[in-house]
Each structure stands twice: as C-alpha cells, then as structure tokens.
Amino acid sequence: MSRGFVYLIGAGPGDQGLMTVKGLEALKKSDVVIYDHLAGVSLLTQAPLEAELIYAGKQAGKHYMKQEETTALMIKKAAQGKVVARLKGGDPFIFGRGGEEALALKDAGIDYEVIPGVSSSYAAAAYAGIPVTHRAMASSFHVITGHEDASKEASSLDYEVLAKEEGTLVLMMGLKNLPQITQKLIRHGKDGKTPAAVIERGTLAGQKCVTGTLETIVEDVSAAGIKTPAVTVIGQVASLHKKLDWLGQGPLAGRRVLVTASRELSGQLCEDIRSLDGEPADVSLIYTVPIHGNVLKQWMAKPEAYTWIVLTSRNGVDIFFEHMKNAGIDIRRLSHLKFAVIGSGTKKALEARGIFADCLPEKYSSRHLGEVLVPMLNKNDSVLLLRAKEASDVLPQMLEQAGVNYRCLPIYKTVTDGRRAEELNRMAQSSDYVTFCSASAVHAFCENLEPQTHVGGKIVCIGPVTAAAAARAGFKEILTAEVYTTKGLAKCMAKDAGGESLS
C-alpha cells in the first residue's frame, strides 16, 4: 500500500482561538482525524466533511482507547495512504505522549510532521492572570508531571532539588497526587507559605482558579470543588492572580453553549457567544447538498418567465449563483427580477453578489415574509421560490391562497452529519445551553442522541418554527429568541443568564 502522512498537531489548551494557523491548515486537509478528550471539540468542525473522525478519548481513569491501540490505528490509516491528523490537547511533545507516537511512526516508515501547540502549562496560568515568570519574582519556570508512569519503580522527581528552586513550579495532571506532592516539597524545605494556585479547565468558560499557600492549597482545592483537568502553579507569581485576573465576566461567562447549526451559521453564532464571554462547543450536525435538477436548468434557459425570486437562506443564494455560473448565465439577465429574502444573513449573502433585496420582513420567518411579500404582488407577477427540500409549506400556502402564480423549486437538501455523535453526547450532558437554528438541526440532534444521554442544559431556539420542532421532539424547557438571528439567539441566552444583552 502507498504510505500516507501523519500530522501530530497540538490543539492548544481548549480555547479554539489558541489553535495555531498551521495546525488548522493541516486539519482542513486531513482524511482522518484521531482526537483526544482535551482537544477542543469545536475544532472538528474545521475538518473536511468527508474526513473520518475517531475519538481516542483519554480521560482521567476513563481511557476510551489504549495508547497502543491509538498508535496502531494511526499507523494503519496512514499505511492506507491517508492523511491523518492526530489532534492532541496542548502540545504533543509536552506530556502528550507525542514522542512515543513519533517513534512508532518512524519505526513504521510513516512520514510525519510535528505541529507544536500552545501548552496549558503556561496558558492556563496566563488566563488566570498568573505570569509563570516575572522579573521580580521568578526568572525561570519548571514544568513537572504530577502523574508519572505507574510502571516506574521509583519517582524520577528529585523533590529536594525542586524544593530549592526559586522559579515557578508548574504541575501537570497532578490533582490526584497534590497532597503527596505538597507534603514532599515542604518536607524537603519548601516554605509552606509559598503562594500556590490551581486552575481547572484553563482557557475555557468553565475555568476556575483557587489560590492559597503550599500548606493550605489541598484544603482550598477541596473546598472549592476543583476537578480535573487542572494545572497547579507554585511560586510567588501565584499571588498575582487576584490583581491580574483578566478573564471576561460577560453575561455568559462560565457557561458552555452547544452549537448544532450548519457550518455557515455556526461560525457567526460562536462569535456572538464568545463576545458575551461564553464557551461555544461547535458540534455542527447538518450540512447542505445541492440538488441538480432539470427544472432549474429549464428556468435558466428563460429567466424572463418570472418577475420575483425568493431566497430563504444564504445556502440558497450560494447554490443559486453557482448553478448560474455552471450554466454560463450572465448575471445581467436577472436585471428585470425583484428579490425577496427571509433574513439578514440571506440579505447579506445576496448583497455580496451585488444585488440588494426588494423585500425583507422585520421578523425573519416564512410567515412574516409572506405577510410582507403578498401585498407587493399583482396578477402579472410570477414567483420562483428557491429553497431547501425539507422547508415548511407556510410560504407556498400563503402564495396559493392569494392566487399568486408561483413555482416552488428545491435546490438543496439538508443532510445529518452522523460523525459527530460522540462529541454531541459528551457535550449535551455538560452544556448549559443547547442551541438550534432550524428544525433540521433538532432532527439531527435527536438522531445522534443516545437513549442514556441526559441533556443537561436549556434548549434555545432561533424562532417559533424551530421551537415547535423541539417541542414535538419532547423537549420541555425551551427558550425562543425574540429576534430570529444568531445575535438574537445569543441575546436570549444572555437574558436568561441574568446578564446584559447584546445591543
């Protein structure tokens, strides 16, 4: 078989924005993505739609796949000639077992590239306002594993040396062993009054930081209910947390929002959530596929047959103009037409093509569009409605009842992305809000949801049609945006959280 290629990619500490540009580029051209628990779930939305997604799933005490199995799988996929993205939390060569994987690839004759990532060893501290070095406090920092290989007969850490270090000590994966670690440091001469901090879920919305001293930090952590993953910082710099803590305190601070929208919508929604200091978990569950039918080709041969074109999504806009381009139709042949759109996103997509909508309702729904559009039409008008195959019948029924000559033409269909089931079921249980931007997203969510999965967060829908679909699916606590946009969705969550809303 032909040999493929493996990218050992550091996904960073959790915040999707801390993924390197080079790592993102490699992810976007992969055939297979093998990812860990600590790799940001939103990053998987950047992988190609045809890429295979495989969860390696290392969690404390819950190894979904053994390291040997993960390495063997990586080699197997590459040996099939595929480009493999091995996506690992933090940096692959800093306590990420990336070195072991690289050696295995070398032995197997598989070409690879290491793409370093931002390490939580300093990023978690930075997000807590703790600089691991400071000219007046620490001229060095030392990264130490608090969870050594269990097969080793004795610890390789020399606590007598560590206790004498004037620099900052950063302990990775050491929460379980924190009592023994602090006792050993004190026993070997480290001042018990040395400031210490433990940061849980560093760089994410659920980040927590507790501070104390070397002799009190174990009790402080227990009282605060700190859990893994966590990073411990020991040294004078830990005292700067309260003074330099900069992490935003917007209305969605500390809240995780599960985003299920199509890729076209999820990017904007995630941006709106981040602007309110929330943590978006982008598990895009649906995507669109163009429908190539003869009907649209027939219309394109004679576009003068209609006076209005109605577009109900930005996908519809893109697919319509792609059809025109493929058919070799000059845009000037549309000069006689008027355009109606259903929302601001569709309006902007149309404007990007150099066309400004003639009809846009104040509220973005099919019913409101019909209420505005129908009075603008006369007996000589003929309407071409371009939309999704599974779209509602509300607008066609309104045109029918008004006696308007129209043609309803599906130009794309919505497809469920079944590859995201694993992340969906993990995120659904730990998210504060689950957002839906369409009835299709509701259906896709239910298709991928396992019977034993408990949806922990509130359901938030972009509009009444989507909310009705959620209610039919059996969801009880449903919030509906007042304005049917991604910003309206974010504003709805901000209001529910008791914080300030978007302007």
GIFEN-V797260 format. One record per pair of residues at least 12 apart in sequence whose ideal C-beta (glycine too) atoms are under 7 Angstrom apart, sorted by sequence separation. I is the first residue (numbers start at 1). GAP is how many residues later the second one is. D is the distance in whole Angstrom. If there is no record, write none. Layout:
BEGIN
I	GAP	D
I	GAP	D
END
This chain:
BEGIN
11	12	7
74	12	6
102	12	7
197	12	6
198	12	5
270	12	5
396	12	5
490	12	6
10	13	6
144	13	6
197	13	7
347	13	6
359	13	6
467	13	4
479	13	5
9	14	5
33	14	5
56	14	5
197	14	5
210	14	4
359	14	5
86	15	7
487	15	5
27	16	7
98	16	7
195	16	7
196	16	6
208	16	7
210	16	6
257	16	5
266	16	5
339	16	6
341	16	5
383	16	6
459	16	5
464	16	6
9	17	6
30	17	6
196	17	6
340	17	7
359	17	6
461	17	6
463	17	7
479	17	6
9	18	7
28	18	6
30	18	7
33	18	6
195	18	6
196	18	5
208	18	6
266	18	5
339	18	5
340	18	7
459	18	6
463	18	7
7	19	4
27	19	5
32	19	6
54	19	7
194	19	6
198	19	6
339	19	6
340	19	4
341	19	6
458	19	5
459	19	5
460	19	5
461	19	5
462	19	5
27	20	6
28	20	7
31	20	6
32	20	5
33	20	5
34	20	5
35	20	6
36	20	5
37	20	5
193	20	5
194	20	4
214	20	6
338	20	4
344	20	7
459	20	7
461	20	7
19	21	7
30	21	5
31	21	7
33	21	7
35	21	6
36	21	7
37	21	5
93	21	7
192	21	6
196	21	4
252	21	6
257	21	5
259	21	5
263	21	5
343	21	3
383	21	6
385	21	6
389	21	4
428	21	7
434	21	6
458	21	6
463	21	4
24	22	6
32	22	7
34	22	5
36	22	5
37	22	5
92	22	6
121	22	5
163	22	5
192	22	5
257	22	7
259	22	7
262	22	6
342	22	6
385	22	7
388	22	6
462	22	5
142	23	6
162	23	6
192	23	4
198	23	5
255	23	5
256	23	5
257	23	5
258	23	5
259	23	5
260	23	6
261	23	6
300	23	7
381	23	7
382	23	5
383	23	4
384	23	5
385	23	5
386	23	6
387	23	6
390	23	7
434	23	5
436	23	7
16	24	5
19	24	6
190	24	6
252	24	4
253	24	4
255	24	7
257	24	7
259	24	7
262	24	5
263	24	6
300	24	7
342	24	7
370	24	7
374	24	6
381	24	7
382	24	7
385	24	7
388	24	6
389	24	4
390	24	6
424	24	5
425	24	7
429	24	6
433	24	5
442	24	7
91	25	5
92	25	7
94	25	5
142	25	6
144	25	6
146	25	4
159	25	4
163	25	4
164	25	7
251	25	5
252	25	6
256	25	6
258	25	6
260	25	5
262	25	6
370	25	5
374	25	7
384	25	6
386	25	5
388	25	6
424	25	7
425	25	5
428	25	6
429	25	6
431	25	7
432	25	5
433	25	5
434	25	5
435	25	5
436	25	5
437	25	5
14	26	6
16	26	5
91	26	4
141	26	5
144	26	7
146	26	6
147	26	4
159	26	6
163	26	5
200	26	5
250	26	4
252	26	3
262	26	7
366	26	6
369	26	6
388	26	6
414	26	4
430	26	6
431	26	4
434	26	7
436	26	7
439	26	6
16	27	6
74	27	7
90	27	6
94	27	6
140	27	3
141	27	4
142	27	5
143	27	5
144	27	5
145	27	5
146	27	5
147	27	6
163	27	4
200	27	6
211	27	6
250	27	3
288	27	5
296	27	6
300	27	5
342	27	5
367	27	5
377	27	5
421	27	4
428	27	5
429	27	5
433	27	5
439	27	6
442	27	4
446	27	5
462	27	5
11	28	4
12	28	7
91	28	4
138	28	7
139	28	6
142	28	7
145	28	6
146	28	2
160	28	5
186	28	6
198	28	5
201	28	7
249	28	7
309	28	6
311	28	7
366	28	4
370	28	4
374	28	5
416	28	4
420	28	7
425	28	5
438	28	6
442	28	5
11	29	6
75	29	7
90	29	5
138	29	5
141	29	6
143	29	7
159	29	5
185	29	6
186	29	6
202	29	6
248	29	4
290	29	5
300	29	5
308	29	7
317	29	6
340	29	7
366	29	4
437	29	7
460	29	6
67	30	6
71	30	6
75	30	7
90	30	5
138	30	5
147	30	7
200	30	5
211	30	5
297	30	7
303	30	5
307	30	7
308	30	5
309	30	5
310	30	5
311	30	5
312	30	4
374	30	7
418	30	7
436	30	5
439	30	4
146	31	5
199	31	6
303	31	6
306	31	7
307	31	7
314	31	5
318	31	7
416	31	6
442	31	6
11	32	6
78	32	5
182	32	6
198	32	5
199	32	5
209	32	6
304	32	7
308	32	6
314	32	5
317	32	4
321	32	6
460	32	6
71	33	5
75	33	5
313	33	6
317	33	5
340	33	5
460	33	6
198	34	5
312	34	7
436	34	6
75	35	6
133	35	7
146	35	6
182	35	6
311	35	6
314	35	4
34	36	7
132	36	5
182	36	6
196	36	7
197	36	5
317	36	7
196	37	7
132	38	6
196	38	5
458	38	7
34	39	6
179	39	5
311	39	7
34	40	6
178	40	6
194	40	6
195	40	7
207	40	6
194	41	7
195	41	6
197	41	4
196	42	5
178	43	7
195	43	4
43	44	7
195	44	4
197	44	6
32	45	5
39	48	4
205	48	7
206	48	6
39	49	6
94	49	7
121	49	5
205	49	6
32	50	5
34	50	7
39	50	5
95	50	5
205	50	6
206	50	6
264	50	6
390	50	6
31	51	4
36	51	7
38	51	3
121	51	6
205	51	6
264	51	6
31	52	5
32	52	5
33	52	5
34	52	5
35	52	4
36	52	5
38	52	7
30	53	5
34	53	7
36	53	5
175	53	5
29	54	6
30	54	7
33	54	6
178	54	6
435	54	6
30	55	4
175	55	5
27	58	5
174	58	6
26	59	6
172	59	6
27	60	7
433	60	5
170	61	7
171	61	4
170	63	6
168	65	6
169	65	4
168	66	7
169	66	6
320	66	6
130	67	6
168	67	4
6	68	6
167	68	7
128	69	7
168	69	5
316	70	5
128	71	5
316	71	6
6	72	5
4	73	7
5	73	7
205	73	6
206	73	7
308	73	6
310	73	6
392	73	6
4	74	4
125	74	7
128	74	7
205	74	3
307	74	5
3	75	7
4	75	7
124	75	5
127	75	5
204	75	5
307	75	5
308	75	4
309	75	5
310	75	5
311	75	6
312	75	5
313	75	7
3	76	7
4	76	7
9	76	6
11	76	5
127	76	5
306	76	5
308	76	7
310	76	7
4	77	5
9	77	6
11	77	6
13	77	6
95	77	5
305	77	7
306	77	7
309	77	6
1	78	5
3	78	7
4	78	4
5	78	5
6	78	5
7	78	5
8	78	5
9	78	5
10	78	6
11	78	6
12	78	7
95	78	7
124	78	2
306	78	4
1	79	6
2	79	4
4	79	6
7	79	7
9	79	7
123	79	6
124	79	6
312	79	7
1	80	6
4	80	6
6	80	6
10	80	6
123	80	6
127	80	6
10	81	4
128	81	4
10	82	5
120	82	5
9	83	7
8	84	5
299	85	7
26	89	6
8	90	5
320	91	6
23	92	5
319	92	5
8	93	6
22	93	5
319	93	5
8	94	6
23	94	6
20	95	7
316	95	6
316	96	7
20	97	6
138	97	5
315	97	6
138	98	6
291	98	7
365	98	6
6	99	6
137	99	4
138	99	5
364	99	7
365	99	7
18	100	5
137	100	5
365	100	6
132	101	7
130	103	6
134	103	5
6	104	6
8	104	6
10	105	6
12	105	5
13	105	6
18	105	7
132	105	6
3	106	7
5	106	5
6	106	4
7	106	5
8	106	5
9	106	5
10	106	5
11	106	6
12	106	4
125	106	7
131	106	6
3	107	6
5	107	7
8	107	7
10	107	2
13	107	4
124	107	4
130	107	6
3	108	7
7	108	6
9	108	7
125	108	5
130	108	6
131	109	7
13	110	4
121	110	7
130	110	6
13	111	6
120	111	6
129	111	6
130	111	5
129	112	5
128	113	6
296	113	6
295	114	6
129	115	3
296	115	6
129	116	4
128	117	6
129	117	6
291	119	6
365	119	6
127	120	6
291	120	6
364	120	4
290	121	7
291	121	6
363	121	6
364	121	7
290	122	5
291	122	6
289	123	6
288	124	5
289	124	6
288	125	7
288	126	6
289	126	5
286	128	5
287	128	6
286	129	7
286	130	6
287	130	6
285	131	6
286	131	6
285	132	5
284	133	7
285	135	6
283	137	5
285	139	7
283	140	5
283	141	5
343	141	7
344	141	6
343	142	7
283	144	6
281	146	5
281	150	6
286	154	5
286	155	6
285	156	6
286	158	5
285	159	4
285	160	6
285	163	7
269	166	7
60	168	5
258	169	5
258	170	6
265	172	5
258	173	4
256	174	7
257	174	6
256	175	5
257	175	7
258	175	7
260	175	6
256	176	6
257	176	5
258	176	5
259	176	6
260	176	6
261	176	4
255	177	4
258	177	7
255	178	7
257	178	6
261	180	6
260	181	5
260	184	7
18	185	6
260	185	5
14	187	7
14	188	7
15	188	4
13	189	6
14	189	5
15	189	6
13	190	5
14	190	5
38	191	6
258	199	7
272	214	5
276	214	6
272	215	5
269	217	4
273	217	6
45	218	6
268	218	5
272	218	4
276	218	5
269	220	6
45	221	6
265	221	6
42	228	7
257	236	7
45	237	5
42	238	6
49	238	6
42	239	6
45	239	5
41	240	5
42	240	4
252	241	6
41	242	6
252	242	6
255	242	6
251	243	4
252	245	6
251	246	5
252	247	7
251	248	2
250	249	6
251	249	5
53	366	5
55	367	5
44	379	7
41	382	5
41	386	6
END
